[in-house]
Amino acid sequence: MLNILIIMAIGFITVGLFLALLYGWQNSIILQPGIGGGSRDVLALCTPGSAVWPDHGKYRGKICEPANAAKGTVIVYHGNAGTVDDRSALVDVLTLRGYRTVLVEYPGFGAREGSATINSALSASMEDFRLAYATWPAPIYVLGESFGAGIAAEVAGNYREKVAGLVLITPWDSLANVVNAKFLHLPIGFLLHQRFDTVAALSAYPGNVVIVGAERDEVIPVSHARALAKAVPAAAYQEIRGAGHNSWPMVMTQADWDRVTESLTRPR
């Protein structure tokens, strides 16, 4: 009997330590500001007049202008790894289609001051959208990929009358669902600093929503994008065949992007 009690005590202590570490270290587990796909300066790909996005001397990201007068502004929230300079593919397709592309950097990523935490990324992204809305004329669209899709959904949910349309690439339905699935469907999601429930965030959003899933997504399985599309029936859903979580920019065609922008800007 004593041995059983000792084994149970060790088990409880082990589980408790695991949960404590998961709660305390989740910022460093989820966010990877030093890992990216390259270090090219995206401004080298932009037209003259493009620039960093300063606010009273504080760096927030970069702005890429299209060749002609912008027909709108797209605020881009990137994934959990790398920096804005890893998003040249997004700059290319959006500016080519006539959109000013505003790449938001997260605190602690790249040249932006601050600590890389989930809460700081969300708070700064909300603030950055308010500044963008006060800076550029409507329409203003929001695009997020992976972790940034969770951020973008929260922005659209909080500023639903100001966001003209929303694109979510390789998104989750909720971060809690992703985490729980990765831990054998144990209810680990309650430990998250932010639950990032995209379904709830978009429940009252009136604008166009475009969801892009990657068929072979090995990080956020495409089942989460499909579940999100089912929960937001007015959304336009595209699934990129053969694409993985990080390979989708290479697999997605110009025709795929045309469908995204057409769905994004269609009359409501």
N, C-alpha and C positions, 0 to 999 in steps of 0.2 A: 504493500500500500504506500509506504514511504517513498519507494522508488518511482511509483506512478506519479505521486505528487511532485517529486523533484523534476521529473520529465515534463510535466505540465507547466511547472513554474519556468523552466528553461524555455519552453515553447512560447509562453506568454511574453517573456522578456525579449526573446528573439524577434517576435512579431512587433512588439512595441518599439524596439530599436529600429527595425526596418521602416515602420511608419514614420517615426521621428525623422529619420534620415531623408525619406522621400519628401516629407513636408519641408524640411529645412534646405534641401539641396535642389529642389525642383527648378529654380531659376537657372542653375548651371547645367541641369540635365536637359531642359527644354531649349534654352537660348544658347546659341553658339556664335557669338559675334566675331570670333577669330577665324571661322571656317567659311570659305566662300569659293566661288568658281573662277575667280580671276581678280585682277586689280586694275583693269583698264579704267581710265577716267571717262565716264559716260559723256562728259561735256565735249570730248573730242569727236563724238558722233552727232552732236547737236548743231543747229544753225547758229550763226552769230547772234548774240543777244541772250543766249542761254547762260545760266549762272548758278552759283550756289544760292541757297535760300537762307539769307541771314535775317535775324530779328534782333536789333540792338546789338549787333556784333556776335550773336550766338548762332552757330551753325545748326541748321535743321535738316538739310538735305540738298537736292539739286533740282534745277528747273531746266527742262529742255523744250525749246520753242519749235513749232513746225516751220516749214519754209515760208508759208503764207499766213495770213491772219488766222488765228486759232478759232475753230468753231466750238470750242469748249475746252474745259480743263479736266484732266483725269488725275486724281490723287492716288498714288500707288503706295501700298503698304506691302513690303517684301516679306519673305519667309524668315524663319528663325535663325538662319545662318548667313554669314557674309555681310555685305554692306550694299548700299545703293549702287555702287560701281559694278556689282555683279549682275545688274538687271538691264544690260544693254539690249537684249532681245525685246524687252517690253518697250524700251525707248524707240527702237526702230519701227515696230509695228504701229505704235500709237501716234508718233509724230508723222509718219508716212500718211496716216489717215486724217491728219489735220488737227490733232489734239495737242494742246500744251500738256506736257507730262511733268508732274510734280512728284519727285521721288522723296518720300519721307524717310528719314533716318531715325532709328530708335536710340534713346540714351544709352551710352556705353558701347555703341556700334560705330565703327569708322571714326570720323572726326567729331562726332557729337559727344558733348560732355555729359556726365552722369553715370549712374550705375545701370548695368544691364539686368533689369528685373522685369517680370511679367507686368507688375503693377505700374512701373514707370513707363513701359512701352505703351500700355493702354492709355494712361493719363496724358502722356505727351502727344499721342496720336489724336486724341480728342482736341487738345489745344491746337495742334497743327491744322486740323480741319477748320476750326473757328477762324484761324488766321488766314487760311487759304480762301475761305468764303468771303472774308472782308477785303481780300486783295484782288481777286479775279472775278469778272462778271459771270453770271450764270450762263449756260448750265455747267454745273460741277458734278462730275461722276467720281465714283470711288471704285478702285480695283484692289483686291488683295489676293495673295497666293499663300497657301499653306497656313502657317501661323498668322500671316497678314490677312488671310481671309476671315479669320476669327476677329481680328481687330477691325477690319472693314465693316463687318456685319454689326459690330457694336456701335461704330460711328454712324452707320445708316439708321440703326434703331433709335439712337439718341437725337439725330438731326434729320429725321425722316422727311420733313418738308423742304429741306435744303439740298439733300442728295438727289440729283436728277435720275440716277441709275446706278446699279451696283453689279460688279463682276466678281465672282468668287471662283478661284482656280484651285483645284485639289483641296477642297474645304472639308471640314468635319460638320456633322450635325450638332455635336457638342463635344468639347474636349474631354469631358467626363466619360462619355461613351467610348472614345478612343482609348483612354487610359484604362478603363475597366476591362475592355476587350483584350488589351495587351497583358493584363494581369489575371488571365483565366476567368474573366467576368466577376472578379471580386470587386466589391464596392469601394474601390480606392479613390474614386473621383471626388469624394467629399473632402479630401485633403488639399485639393487644388486652391491656389491663391485666387484664381479667377476660373469660373466654370466654363465661360465662353460657350453659352448655349445659343447657337446660331438660330435655331428654330424659334426660340423665344424672342430673340432680338429682332427678327424679321416679322413677327406676328402681326404688327400693325404698320409695317412699312408699305407705302402706297406706290413706290416707283418700280421701274423695271428691274428684274433680277435675272442675271445670267449665271448659271452654274456650269463649270467645266470640270469634269472628272477625268482622271487618267486610268485607263483600263487596268494597267498592271502596277498601280500604285502600291509600293511595298512599305511605305511609311504610314500613310493614312489610307487604308484600303478603300477602294472605290465604293464599297457598300455604304460608306458614310455620306459620300456625295449623292448617291442614289436616294438614300433615306432623307436627305435634306430636300432634294428635288420633289420627293413625294409629299413632304410636309409643307412645301411652299408651291402649291399646284400652279400658280400663275407664273412661276419662273420658267425660263427657257433653259433646257438642259442639253448639254453636249458632252459626249464621251469620246475622248481621243484614243482611238484603237492603237494598241501596242505601246502606249506611253507609260513611263514610270513617273515616280514622284519628282525626280530631278531632270528627266529626259524630255518632258512634255514640250519645252520650248523648241527643241529640235524636231519633234514629230509633228507639231501643230502647223498646218499649212496656212497659206494666205487666205484660202477659201474658208478655212475654219475661223480665222480672225474676222473675215468679212461677216460671217454669220453672227459672231459675238457682237460686233459693233452695230449691226442691223437690229439685233434683238435689244441691245442696250438703249438705242435711240428711237425705237418704234413708238408711235403715238399711243397713248393710253386711252 
